[in-house]
């Protein structure tokens, strides 16, 4: 499940999923700015561990393992193509 949180951010909920980011508008490429694992507590986002570049495959891919449902908050940025 993908839940928008703004023009360049969203929550991703699930397992066994890989998202690869690429072109999203002419001449630009989307890249991962930050990824925080966490949970919703009483309706509010509570961030936990921040994933690093190794875990985002150099800022272009997010992988949720199939062993458990995870919730992550992702922000994106764009670079020239």
Number of C-alpha atoms within 10 A of each C-alpha: 9 12 11 13 12 8 8 14 18 17 19 21 16 15 16 12 12 10 12 14 14 14 14 11 10 8 10 14 17 20 21 22 17 18 25 18 17 17 17 10 8 7 7 8 14 13 15 11 10 13 14 14 14 9 14 19 13 12 20 18 17 21 14 18 13 11 8 10 11 16 21 25 23 19 18 18 14 17 10 9 11
